[in-house]
Amino acid sequence: MKLSFLFIAVFAPVILLSACSSHAEEKAGSQMKKTDKHITVAPKMEKPSIDWTKPSGGEYPDIKHLKDVWIDVDVKQQKAYIKAGSKTIYTMIMSSGLDQTNDVTPKGTFHIEPERGEWFFSEGYQEGAEYWVSWKNHGEFLFHSVPMTKDKKVIEKEAKKLGTKASHGCIRLAIPDAKWIYKNIPDHTKVVIS
């Protein structure tokens, strides 16, 4: 009787701790890491935010003398590639639509339209942006900077989402990237979104 009591008093907590640890590890999957006698939960890795005040791909190319320049938008990678023929000459980090009911970036082949401007503000969304260039429906779907308030201040919460799906359907870019497209990409340039 004393031996049974001793077994329960000494070994039962060890068995329970071991069972809880196994269950916790199983439940948490790869976020759990077992060390000696302790279990620690690995911190969730956050994606580093992109600096929306700087070009996202380094120095911009001079495209004046290049042929077959077009924009290849990859919504899975959240990147817009400036291409000359099949060669990528510049890569921009972007944010496309959230892929919810009304916030979808259309896929297909489009062309840069004549509508463009240095600033707009949407009363409906209470967001604006700089350096917009239309690529579908003459002002409905745009390349533009990260979102801004009515007084042209960056909405940091939204700007930090660059590199992830975040927009209402437009292609959001770092401010210098949007400005570069606005100043350098001519009307009728092909835009392929996939």
C-alpha positions, 0 to 999 in steps of 0.5 A: 500500500505504501509503495502504491502511494509512493508511486502515485505521489512521485510518478503520476505528476511526471506522467501527467506532465509528459502527457500534457507536453505531448498533447500541447506539442501535437496541438501547436504543431510546428510552433512548439519547440522542445528543449531539455525539460521545457517546452517553449512556443516559437514567436510568430514571425512577422513579415518585415515591412517594406519602406514605402518611401524608397524604391523597392527594387533599387536603382530604376532602369532607363527604358527610353531605348528599350523595346517591348517594355511591359508590366508583369503583375504576379498577385501570388508573389505580390510583385510587379515586374517591369520587363523588356521582352522576356527579360525582367529589368526591375521588380517592385513590391506591391499590394493587390486586391484582398480577393474579397467580394468587391476588392478583387484585382482583375486578371488578364491582359490590359494596357495603360490608359491615358488617365493619370494624375499626381493625386486622388482622394476617394470619399467612399474609402476615405483614402487617397494616393499619389501618382496614379495611372489607370490600366482598366476601366479608365480610372477604376483600376490603377497603379498608385502609391500606398494609401494616404489621408485627405491631407496627403499623409501616409496611412502607415497601417495600410502602407505596412501591408506592402507585399501582401494583398491589401487593396480594393483592387488597384495595385499599391506601390511604394511612393517612388515606384508609383512615381516612376510608373507615372513618369516613365510608363507610356500609354498603351503599355501592356499590363499582364495580371496573373 
